[in-house]
């Protein structure tokens, strides 16, 4: 504890708090723009850290990383245009809430949940990093497979009204994930001779197309309809009742996100969807999800921001980047002359605990900046509908191009947008497609590795302790979901029966009167 207090004092004395605040603000702006990720922002600003003290430079990068993950929720809630893949789960309930005039409540929920999740993750990082790193080291190919399969079970929670349509959409995502070069054999699959598909379909381009471009096309279709009354944002914040309602989901999702982040090779998008699925599974009102449930915003935002700090655990303790953003941080550490690993805590404790203090403080800046600027963000909704449509088109096309300066990504965005538009019209959910693309490569690559290790025997998938634990969790999750669905169907059928009985009784009463 004394080292952490010294870290706060050092951060204040050397001006690290100012660079951290600048990093958070820059990260929020970057994260809210589709196509611009926190990793990109960190990469661009990395050269500016060379002349700074090591802990100050790392604080700047951490501020960008944390701010960008939170910033992705802003455009997701207001425009149905997720700034980051992790915000794809947030928009499922965030955008419907904004549409019904509760943008201020949705933005406040996102801000508070992000800060609380990030704070819990930062505290776990500070006090339990070595212990969690040892557990994460036990993950091999079989464990990664079951973790990804568990993630795929979340399709049942983001499928909306029809599970069948949800699984069909998830299968489409899994098939899209097979495009490109096979990671094990090196064979080329489904590229149709295009060099641009050798590295697979761009996740960001598909994400922007399925959500942002599809939403813009839908707005064009409704162009001739009467202009709805512009929404006035009366209040930014949540009530005490709302806070108590989301608190259990925020805490639970924070631990889920921290653990997912600590497992190398995962990411904030997986943490967000796992948190969303668990929140819906354990909710007393799962039927509200997808229609603007406040827990549907709080859970993924807490999970993905906690994942930021969880991803720092293997980086600092083992020198293994847990996520793309931490790979940039790892490079920054080494450029600044610091070698990550157990000796880092012994040789440079003042630097490490200054960085830990920065991870805790970054969540305070997220709350302050998020709540102060929420009304400004929400003014987007007061713009004319046709102007919002143009803004979405511009952000979608420029964002998809900015990722790799590749026109092919723009084409991918347009094609995905058209597909997403028709999927929405046919009542097919688009979130499962995203889950399939994210988790498909993890299953495929690790299945190949596991079979190579075991000499082709599938028993390796069912004999390791962590694998068995995941199998039990997956079975329990599926059973719980099926049970809830059967209860919902039963209650609906009982309601219909009651309505029919009431109607028959009414007819009989009318006949008796005659």
N, C-alpha and C positions, 0 to 999 in steps of 0.2 A: 504493500500500500504506500509506503514511504517513497518508493521509486516512482510510483504513478504521480504522487503529489509533486515530486521533483520534476516530473515530466511536464505537468501543467505550468509550473513556475518557469521552466526553461522555455516553453512555448510562448509565454507572455513576454518574457525578457527579450528574446531574439526576434520578436515580430512574426513568429510562425502563425499566430492566430489570424493576422491580416492576410497572409498568403492563402491560408486555409479558407477564409471567407471569400476571397477572390476566386479560388478554385471551385467552391460550391456554387457561386453565382454563375460562373462560366459553364459549369457542368449542367446546371438546370437549363440554361439556354440551349446548349448543345443537345442535351437529351430530349428536349421538347421538339426538336426539328427532325422529322423523319429522314433516315439515311445517315445522320451524323451520330455516331456512338461515342460513349465515354472513352472507349479505347482509342478512337481516332483523335479525340481532343487531347488525351494524355500523350499520345505519340507526337502531336504537333507542338506541345508545350514542353516536352522533355528536354530539348536543348537549353531552354531558359533556366533549368534547375542546376546546370553545371556550375554556375558561379555562386550558387546559394549554399549555405550550410546544409549538410546532409538531411537533418531532420526537417528543416524548412522546405527544402525541395520536395521531400516525400509528402509533406503535409499538403503542398499545392496539388500534387498528383492525386492524393487520396480525396481531396475536396472535389476534384473534377469527377472522379469515379463515383463517389456517393451522390453528388448532385445530379449527374446524368441519369442514373437509375431512377431517381425520384422524378426528374424532369420528363421522362417518357410518359408518365401518367397524365400530364397536363393536356397534351394534345389528344391522348387516348380518350379522356373524359369529355373534352369539349368538341372535338372534331371527328371522333372515331378513327383517329389516325395515330396509332401508337408510335411514339418516338423511338422506342427500343423494343426488341422482341419480348422482354420481360413484361412490358405494358400490355401485351396482347391479352393477358388474363384480366387485367384491370378494366379494359373497355367493355367486357361482357356485361358488367353491371354499372360501370361508371357512365357510359354514354346514355343508356336508358334513363338514369337518374337525372342527368343534365337535360335530356329532352323533356322531362316532365317538370322542369323549372327548379331543380334542386342542384344546380351546378355549384353553388357556394358550399352546400353541405357535402357534396361529393369531393370537391377539391380540399376542403378542410379534413375530411376523413383520410384522404390519400396522404396529406401532409403529416398529420398526427401519427397515422399508422407507420408511415415510412420512417419517421424520426424514432418512434418507440422500437420498431423492429431493428433499426440500425443501432440504437443504443444497447439493446439486449445483446445483439451480435458483437458489439464492441466490448462489452463487459465480459462476455464469454471468451473473446479473443485475448483480453488482458489477463484473465485469471486461469483459464483452462486450456490455453493453446497447446502446450506440450502433450497433455493427456489426449485431447481430441486428435492430434496429429498421429499418435500411436494407433488409435482405432482406425483412422483413415488409411494407414499403411497396410492394414489387413485386407483391403479391398483388392481383389484380383479380377480377372476377366469374368468369372461366374457371378461375382457380386455386382459388377457393373451391368451385366445382363438383367439381373432381377431388379435392380434399381430402375433401369429403363423400362422394364415391363410394368413395374409398379406405376411409373409415370404414364404409361399407355393406358392403364386402367382409369386414369382421369378422364379419358374420352367419354366415359359413361356419365361424368358429372358436367360436361360442357356440351352435351349433345342436344340440349333443348328438349323438345317434345318427343322426338323419335330416336330411340337407341339405335335402331337399324341404320337410319340415315347417318347418325353420328359415326358408327363403325365403318360405313362405306366411305365417308369423308376421311376418316383416319387411315383407311387402307390406301386411298389415293395419295395421302401424304407419305406413307411408307414406300409406295411405288416410286414417287418422285425422289425420295432419298436414295434410291438405287442408281440414279443417273450419274454417270461419270466413270472414273477409274476405280476398279475394285481395289480397296486398300490392302488386301492380302495377296491376291494373285496378280494384280496389275492389269487385268483385262479391261477393255473399254466396253461400256454398256450404255445402250440407249442414247447415244449422243447424236445419231443420225448424221454423222460426218461433221458436226459443228465443233470447232476448237473451243468455243466459249463454254461448252457443256462438259469439258473434260474434268473440271473441278467441281462439277455438280451444279444444281440449281441454287442460285443465291437466296439464302434464307431471308435476308433483308428485303430483297426485291419482291419476293412472294408475299411477305408480310405486308409491305406497303400496298401491293396490288389487291390482296384479298380484303383488306379493311379500308384503306384510304381511297383507292381508285374505285372500288365497288360502291363506296358511299357517295363519291362524286357523281358516278353514273346514275345512281338512284336519285340524286338531287336534280340532275338534268331532266330525268323523266318527270319529276314533279314540278318542273319549272312553271307550267301554265296553271298550276293550282293556286288558289287564293293564298296570299302571303299571311302566314300565321302572325299573331300578335307577338311583338318582340318581348323577350323575357327580361324582366328587371331583377337584378340580383339584389335582394333585400338584405341578406344576412350571410356572412361568411363564418362558419363555425358549426359545431355540433353540440347537442344538448348533453346533459349528464346521463340521461337515459341511453342516448346513442353510444356514449363512451363506455358505459357498463355493458352494453350489448356487444360491442366489438372487442372489448378487452381480452376475453378468453381466446378469441381467434388470433388477436395480435400476438399474444404471448406464445401460443402454440406454434403459429406460423414462423415466429422469430427463431425458435429452436429448430424447426424443420429447415429453414433457410440457412441457418448457421451450419448445420450438419451437412446439408447438400453442398454448400460452398467449400467445406473442408475436404470433400472428396475430389481429388484432382480429376479434371476432365468434364466436370459438370458445369453449371452456369446459372445465372440469375433467372433465365427463362424457365428452366426445369424447376427451380425453387418456387417460382411464382405459380405455375400450374399445379404443382403438388400441393401447395398451400391452399389454393382455390378449391381443389377437389376435396381436400380434407375438411375445409370449412363447410362446404355444402353437405358432405357426408354426415358431419356431426351436428348440423344445424337442426333446430326444431321446426324450421320453416323452409325446407329445401325448395319448395315450389316457388319461392320468391326470387331465387337466384336466376339471373338472366333477364330479370325485369326491373332491376334497380335495387338490389339488396345491398345494404350498407356493408354487410360482412363480406360481400363479393368484391369490394374495393379494399377493405382493410386487410384481409388475409394475404392476397398476392403482394400488396405493397410492403407489408411487414416482412414477408418471406424473401422478396428479392433484395430488399435493403439489408436485411440480416446476412444474406448470402455474400454481399460485398465484403463484410468483415470475416465471414467464415472462410472465404477464399484466401484471405491473408494468412490464415493459420499454417497451411502447408508451405506457403512461400517463405515465411519468416523462420519456421522451425526446421524445415527439410530442404528448402531451396527448390521446391516444386511449385510452379504456378498453378493455382486451382482454377483459374478462369483467364480469359483473354486479357482482361484489364490488369490482372496481377502479373502477367507475363511482361507487360510494359514496366510495371513497378519493379519487377525482378531485374530488368535491364537497368533501371535507374539506380537501384541499390549497388549493382556491380560497377557502374560508371562512377558512382560516388565513393568507390573504394571499400564497400562493405560486402562481405561474403555471407550470404544467408545460411542459416543452420544453427545448431545448438550453441556453437561458440559465439555467435552474434550476441546472444543474451549475456554471455560472460564478459566479452571484450568491449561491447558498446551498449551497456544497459541504458545510459542516458539518452542515446539516440532512439532506441527501441521504445522506451516508455514515453518519450516525447511524441513519437508517432502514435502510440496507443492513446495518449491524451488527445491527439488530433482526431482520431477516429471517433472518440466520444463527443468532442466538441462539434464536429461536423454536423451531427444530428440536431444540435441546438441551432446552428445557422440555417438548417433546412426548415425547421419550424418557424423561425423568425422571418426568413425570406419568403417562405411559402405562404404564410398567413397574411403578411403585409401586402404581397403582390397578387393574392388570389383574386381580389376584386378586379385588378387590371387584367389578369388572365381571362376572367369570366366575361369581360367586355367583348370578347370575340363573338359571343352569342347575340350581341346587340347589332352586329353587322347585318346588312341585307343578305338574304339567303343566296342570291346569285353571286354576291361577292365572296361568301364563304366557300361556295362551290369552286370558284376560280382559285381561291387560296389553296384549297385541298389539291386541286389539279397541279398547281405549280409546285407545291411542297412535295407531292408524290413523285413527279417527274424529275425535279432537280435533286431530290433526295436519293432516288434510285441511281441517278447518274453519278452523284458525288461519291458514292461508295468506292468505285473502282475506275471512275472516268470511262465507263464502258457503255456504249449505246445498247448493247445486248441486254444489259440489266434493265434499261428503260423498256425495251420490248417485253421482257419477262414481266415487268410490273403491269404493263397494259394487258397482256394476255391473262395474268392472274386476276386483274381487276374485272375483266369481262367474265371470267369463270366464276369469280366471287359474286358478281351481280346476278348471274343466272342461278347460282346455288341458293342465294338468298330468296329469289323468286320461287324456287322449288322447295323452299323450307328446309334446305340442307345446311347444317351448321358449318362454319368455316374454321372455327378454332381447332377441331380435331385434325384438319389438314396440317396446321402449324405444328401440332404435337407430333404427328407422324414424321414430318421433315426433321424436327429437332432430335427425336429419340431413335429414329430408324438407324442412322449410322452407328450409334452407340451399341445397339443390339447386334447389328451385323458384324461389326469389327471385333467385338469381344467374344461373340459366338465362334468366329473363326479362330481366334487366339486360344479359346478354351479347348476347342477340338484339337488344335495342334499340340497343346500341352498334354492332353489326355490320350493322344494317339487315336482320336476319332470316337472315343467313348463319351456318351452323353451323361454318364453317371457323375461326372465332375460337377454338373449343375445342381445336383441334389444331395451332395455329401458334405458340403462345407457348412459350418455353423451359421455364418451370416446369411448364406444363401437360404438355408432352411427358415431362418427368421423372416426373411423377405417373402418367402412362399406363404408362410402363415399370415403375414400382414396383407398380402395380395388377396388370399382366399377370404380373409375376414372382411376386407373392403368390398369385394364383389358380393359377398353374402349380405352384408349390411345394405348395400345399394339395392339389390334385388328384393330384399325384404321391405325396404321403404317403398319401392315402386309397387309391390303387390298391395301394400297397405293403402297407398294413394289410389290405386285402381279400385280397391274394395270400397273405399270411402266415396269415390265418385259414383260407383254403381249403386251404393246405398242411397246417395243423394238423388240419383235419377229415379230409383224405386220410390223414394218418398215423394218426389214431385209427381210421378205417375199416380201414386195412391191418392195424393191430394186432389189431383185433377179428376180422377174417377169419383171420389167422394163429392166433389163439387157438382159433377154432372148428375149424380144420383140425387143430390139434394135439390137440384133444379127440377128434376123429373117428379120428385115427390110433391114439390110446390105446385106443379102443373096439375 
